[in-house]
Amino acid sequence: MAAVGSGGSTAAAGPGAVSAGALEPGTVSAAHRRLKYISLAVLVVQNASLILSIRYTRTLPGDRFFATTAVVMAEVLKGLTCLLLLFAQKRGNVKHLVLFLHEAVLVQYVDTFKLAVPSLIYTLQNNLQYVAISNLPAATFQVTYQLKILTTALFSVLMLNRSLSRLQWASLLLLFMGVALVQAQQAGGGDPRLLDQNPGVGLAAVVASCLSSGFAGVYFEKILKGSSGSVWLRNLQLGLFGTTLGLVGLWWAEGTAVAHRGFFFGYTPAVWGVVLNQAFGGLLVAVVVKYADNILKGFATSLSIVLSTVASIRLFGFHVDPLFALGAGLVIGAVYLYSLPRSAAKAIASTSTSASGPCTHQQPPGQPPPPQLPSHRGDLSTEPFLPKLLTKVKGS
């Protein structure tokens, strides 16, 4: 755990990790293949279960818990988890841990305060998710929330000077069209609606959440690339700011009600499950994603949409009409196409071109040969345009 937290080191994995890295392109060990599919299952369950559990707890009759307190508790649990992981990295030496934190958090205070911006945005994003899921069906939210791919791509182009392939731009267009169809279905009243549910508020909340997710994710990625701090240290710093800002938001939005009814008013085992899922889900994904390649990540997102839809039908009486099915299908296809590495996208483009002409691929003079298709063994560097899962630790 400590080795992974310190930047994905294979030291903790033993000789097997070394031999896996030495495999010839196109070959994958049986153990690594199992880990990839375990990672896929974890990603699917975590992506879908958080949305479904929040929707379930926010639509139950009776006392409703304060969402702001749940956000604060998730930040506290995430911070404590990262603190324990750093403690394990220091081999249980309290003195070394204190000196390390003093140097990283207080002495290098400039780097620490850089994280105040994404922490504020992540805290806002987590609160907006509760608002959105309280007002939208789980399946509708899950589909619409994929707009974060669009916002992250745009902020990556603007802030990191990245470029997108034609296939990726086309997939973003498909994504937008799919979300628009799903929202048209929602506006048409194709789903049973609770009396206190406002789809307009839900849509505004999910769009604002996608914008904040895109900006904060790219900003956090920029900070990670420009510093030597481990992922767990950065998340501990985010947790410190997140807890503080979450308490400020709690006081501003629901301070009087929380003071009157209590911080844990309305908490049930299901609510605690939501808090734990939100707290540990992102950290868990950050650990297992190194075993899942880019295409599997796209499959995980697509399968989580399907799982959320099926579960919504059984749990909440959600109705799937042709408009929703078409929109969700476009979103799933867009997510898959966007998650393809550039080399695979170029291969698809060249195949499409050759289908309408001679099947010859002449190399321009003076140009190097095209890169070979990577073996996809889970290297995060193969997905430069996707929202980094390491940045999801504060939001989903």
C-alpha positions, 0 to 999 in steps of 0.5 A: 500500500505504501509503495503504491501511494508513493507513486505506483512503485512496484517494490511492494509487488515483488518479482512478479511486477518486474517480470510483467514489465519485461514482457514482450508487447502483446503478451500479458501474464495471467496474474496481470490479466486477472488484476485488470478485470478485478480493476474493471469490476471495482471501477464499475461497482464504485462508479455505480454504487455511489450514485445509486446509494446517494439517490436511495438515501436522498429519496427515502421517506422520513428524516433526511440527513444534511448533505453538508455534514456528509461531505465534511465526514468524507473529507475527514475520513479521506484525510485520516486514511492518507495520514495512515498511509503516510504513517505506514510509509514512514514504517510507523515512526511518529517522529519521521512522520511529524518532521515530514509533514512539518516540512511538506505542509508548513515549510513548503507552505506555498505548495500547500496553499496552491491546493486551496483552489482545487480543494474549494472546487472539489468541496463545491462539487461534492455538495452539488452532486448531492443536489443533482442526485436529489433532483434527477434519477440515478441513470439520468445523472450518471449519463449527464455527468459524463459531460465532465469528459467534455469539460476536462478535455476543454480545460486540458486544451486551454490550460495544458496546451494539449491537442485532441484528435479528430476522433476525440472531437467527434466523440465529444460531439456525440457525447453532447448529443447523447446528453441532450437527448437524455435531458430531452427525455427527462424534460418530457416527463418520461420518469415518475417524479417525486413531489420535491424533485426539480429537474431544472435544479438537478440539471444546473447542479450537474452542469456546474459539477461537471465544470468544476470537476473539469477545471479542478481535475486539470488544475490538480494534475498540473500541480502533481506534475510540477511537484514531487509530493506523493499522491497521498500527501497531496490528498492529505493537504486537500483533505485539510482544506476540504474539511475546513471549507466544508465546515464553512459551507455547512455553517453558511448553508445549514448551520442553524439547522445542524446546530438545532438537530445535531451534526449526525441527524438522519444518519442511518447505516445506509448514509454511513455507507454513502460516506464511506463509499465517497471517502474511500472510493476515489482512493481505491480507484487511484490504487487499482487503476494502474492495473486497468488500461485505457480501454477498460476504463472506458468499458468501466464507465459504460458498464456503470451507466448500464448498471445504474440504469438497470438498478434504477428500473428495479429500485426506483421504477425508472422507465427507459424509453427509446429517447433515453436508450438512444442518448445513453447509447451515444454517451456510451459509444462516445466514452469508449471512442474517447478513451482509445489511445491516439495510436488506436484512433489513428489505426481506426482512421487509417482503416476507414480511409483505406476502405474507400481507396487502395489499401496502401499506406505510403510513408511520407519521405523523412517521416519516422514510421508510425508507432506500434499499438501499445500493449496497454498494461495499465500505464496512466501515461496512455490516457493523457486526455481522460480525466485523471483518476488520480484527480477523482479522489475528491469527487466522483 
